[in-house]
């Protein structure tokens, strides 16, 4: 008998990066390739070159595309899928060194171009003492100043520095100048775009002594000059239509992120009927549907179908997770 739609987690796709480290192994026990600096672990991806594959359970080996096609409305319910593309890309990032100073494309009002617009958010999982972000330009920085500093270390003096603390959340609209700082691990939620324009890369060179490619002219054309502080660090508030005690961290045009603390107990239900993604931060979570049982722990990213009326949650110890839903209202 064909199994009903079930929550599924996917095989991590590990990305070696010159700025990466090994913290995802230490924090979450992820099986990283040996002797490599891993900067990114793609946990849920619809991109054709890096499509996620289900890790375990009755759907093991299925691609995300096969899940979408087979489950249809049972997966996404009322969730909008633009042009049939799964609307989220979720990663963990481990910055052993500073990431490049970069921007993502601004909206142009052209659907064929705006698919590269990248709404993203960071949730701080781990931060070493003194770690910081570079997020946004200082007040009064002009286009002429930014253009003169691009490609050199002088650009760092134009950036706003923010202390990194675990559980902080930041929204990065497309076009904001930013860099993830050294000593930070974040969960990154974004729509499925992968275009980045680098303004500066800390004078790094590869094993052959070559500098990493910059995209200064494209970046300067795509700078968002007027980013409101309440957009980047949004006031936290109770989250509606979700678990009791949930807190809304981020709302943007592409997705919403709620922080959820589940208390121990058997037989709990999901208090809404929509597709969501759970990023498990602490504890373990068991989900049952009929004869099927799935169990996840910290570091797992779980796609939960909209058809989950008869799912039962069992929380054996306090469990903290991020619940990601699609669309500006969640």
Buried (B, 14 or more C-beta within 10 A) or exposed (E): EEEBBBBBBBBBBBBEBBBBBBBBBEBBEBEBEEEBBBBBBBBBBBBEEEBBBBBBBBBEEBBBBBBBEEBEEBBBBEBEBBEEBBBBBBBBBBBBBBBBBBBBBBBEEEEEEBBBBBBBBBBBBBBEEEBBBBBBBEEEBEEEBBBEBBBEEEBBEBBBEBEBEEEBBBBBBBBBBBBBBBBBBBBBBBBBBEBBBBBBBBEBEEEEEEEBEBBBEBBBEBBBEEBEEEBBBBEEEEBEEBBEEBBBBBBBEBBBBBBBBBEEEEEBEBEBEBBBBBBBBBBBBBBBBEEBEBEBEBBBBBBBBBBBEEBBBBBEEEBBBBBBBBBEEB
